[in-house]
Every structure is written in C-alpha cells, then in structure tokens.
C-alpha cells in the first residue's frame, strides 16, 4: 500500500522488523488515528524515502498536520466543556 517502507525479509521470506520499522508503524498508526489520510501518509513515506533532500517539505507536512490537529483539539476541548456544563445542569 505504500504506508511503510519496505521491510527486510529473512531467507524464508518472513518479515524481519527492526526497531526503526516498529517506530514507523507506530507513527503511521497514530497519524491515521488522528485523521490523516492514507494518501497524505503515502506521500510523506515517499518523501521520507528520498532522504535529506526532502527535509524541508517533510517538515512543512508535519507542521501543517500538527497545526490542524491543534485546531481539532481546541474544538474538542470546547465541546467537552459544553458537555461538562450540560452534565452539571442535569446533576
């Protein structure tokens, strides 16, 4: 699918995950849970595989994703506050 870089395989063709692979999987999983699209994460994976020449573009991608998540978090916090008030009114 392109979400994670190629995983090394043993002679028996079994995937042999290293520490870096596991960190990458955790990163992708958390980004998906936060709502980033598969398409955007594939794009980020491709950029990452291209090395240091894409460092600025990757930093921009991550900064933009962070800003969007901070905005969503602010909205969620406001909604939680409203729910707390409603729950308190019912007590």
C-alpha positions as a Markdown table, in Angstrom:
| # | Residue | x | y | z |
|---|---|---|---|---|
| 1 | Unk | 0.0 | 0.0 | 0.0 |
| 2 | Unk | 3.0 | 2.3 | 0.5 |
| 3 | Unk | 2.4 | 3.4 | 4.1 |
| 4 | Unk | 5.6 | 1.9 | 5.4 |
| 5 | Unk | 8.9 | 1.5 | 3.7 |
| 6 | Unk | 10.0 | -2.0 | 2.6 |
| 7 | Unk | 10.5 | -4.4 | 5.4 |
| 8 | Unk | 13.5 | -6.7 | 5.3 |
| 9 | Unk | 12.7 | -10.4 | 4.9 |
| 10 | Unk | 14.5 | -13.5 | 6.1 |
| 11 | Unk | 15.7 | -16.2 | 3.7 |
| 12 | Unk | 12.3 | -17.9 | 4.4 |
| 13 | Unk | 10.6 | -14.7 | 3.2 |
| 14 | Unk | 9.3 | -13.9 | 6.7 |
| 15 | Unk | 9.2 | -10.2 | 7.5 |
| 16 | Unk | 12.1 | -9.2 | 9.9 |
| 17 | Unk | 11.0 | -6.0 | 11.6 |
| 18 | Unk | 13.8 | -3.8 | 13.1 |
| 19 | Unk | 13.3 | -1.1 | 15.7 |
| 20 | Unk | 13.1 | 1.6 | 13.1 |
| 21 | Unk | 10.3 | -0.3 | 11.3 |
| 22 | Unk | 8.3 | -0.5 | 14.5 |
| 23 | Unk | 8.7 | 3.2 | 15.2 |
| 24 | Unk | 7.5 | 3.9 | 11.6 |
| 25 | Unk | 4.4 | 1.7 | 12.1 |
| 26 | Unk | 3.6 | 3.4 | 15.4 |
| 27 | Unk | 3.9 | 6.8 | 13.7 |
| 28 | Unk | 1.7 | 5.9 | 10.8 |
| 29 | Unk | -0.9 | 4.2 | 13.1 |
| 30 | Unk | -1.1 | 7.3 | 15.3 |
| 31 | Unk | -1.4 | 9.7 | 12.3 |
| 32 | Unk | -4.2 | 7.6 | 10.9 |
| 33 | Unk | -5.9 | 7.6 | 14.3 |
| 34 | Unk | -5.6 | 11.4 | 14.3 |
| 35 | Unk | -7.4 | 11.5 | 11.0 |
| 36 | Unk | -4.6 | 12.0 | 8.4 |
| 37 | Unk | -5.5 | 10.4 | 5.1 |
| 38 | Unk | -3.8 | 7.3 | 3.7 |
| 39 | Unk | -2.9 | 9.3 | 0.6 |
| 40 | Unk | -1.1 | 12.0 | 2.5 |
| 41 | Unk | 0.8 | 9.5 | 4.6 |
| 42 | Unk | 1.9 | 7.6 | 1.5 |
| 43 | Unk | 3.1 | 10.9 | 0.1 |
| 44 | Unk | 5.0 | 11.5 | 3.4 |
| 45 | Unk | 6.5 | 8.0 | 3.2 |
| 46 | Unk | 7.7 | 8.6 | -0.3 |
| 47 | Unk | 9.3 | 11.9 | 0.8 |
| 48 | Unk | 11.0 | 10.2 | 3.7 |
| 49 | Unk | 12.5 | 7.5 | 1.4 |
| 50 | Unk | 14.0 | 10.3 | -0.7 |
| 51 | Unk | 16.3 | 11.3 | 2.2 |
| 52 | Unk | 17.6 | 14.7 | 3.2 |
| 53 | Unk | 16.7 | 16.5 | 0.0 |
| 54 | Unk | 13.0 | 16.4 | 1.1 |
| 55 | Unk | 13.7 | 17.5 | 4.7 |
| 56 | Unk | 12.1 | 21.0 | 4.3 |
| 57 | Unk | 9.0 | 19.5 | 2.6 |
| 58 | Unk | 8.6 | 16.9 | 5.3 |
| 59 | Unk | 9.0 | 19.5 | 8.0 |
| 60 | Unk | 6.2 | 21.6 | 6.3 |
| 61 | Unk | 4.0 | 18.5 | 6.1 |
| 62 | Unk | 4.4 | 17.7 | 9.8 |
| 63 | Unk | 4.0 | 21.3 | 10.8 |
| 64 | Unk | 0.8 | 21.6 | 8.8 |
| 65 | Unk | -0.5 | 18.3 | 10.3 |
| 66 | Unk | 0.3 | 19.5 | 13.8 |
| 67 | Unk | -1.5 | 22.8 | 13.3 |
| 68 | Unk | -4.6 | 21.0 | 12.0 |
| 69 | Unk | -4.5 | 18.7 | 15.0 |
| 70 | Unk | -4.1 | 21.5 | 17.4 |
| 71 | Unk | -7.2 | 23.2 | 15.9 |
| 72 | Unk | -9.2 | 20.0 | 16.2 |
| 73 | Unk | -8.0 | 19.6 | 19.8 |
| 74 | Unk | -9.2 | 23.1 | 20.6 |
| 75 | Unk | -12.6 | 22.4 | 19.1 |
| 76 | Unk | -12.8 | 19.1 | 21.1 |
| 77 | Unk | -11.9 | 20.9 | 24.3 |
| 78 | Unk | -14.6 | 23.4 | 23.7 |
| 79 | Unk | -17.1 | 20.6 | 23.0 |
| 80 | Unk | -16.0 | 18.8 | 26.2 |
| 81 | Unk | -16.5 | 22.0 | 28.2 |
| 82 | Unk | -20.1 | 22.3 | 26.8 |
| 83 | Unk | -20.8 | 18.7 | 27.6 |
| 84 | Unk | -19.5 | 19.1 | 31.2 |
| 85 | Unk | -21.8 | 22.1 | 31.6 |
| 86 | Unk | -24.8 | 20.1 | 30.3 |
| 87 | Unk | -23.9 | 17.2 | 32.6 |
| 88 | Unk | -23.6 | 19.5 | 35.6 |
| 89 | Unk | -27.0 | 21.1 | 34.8 |
| 90 | Unk | -28.5 | 17.6 | 35.0 |
| 91 | Unk | -27.0 | 16.8 | 38.4 |
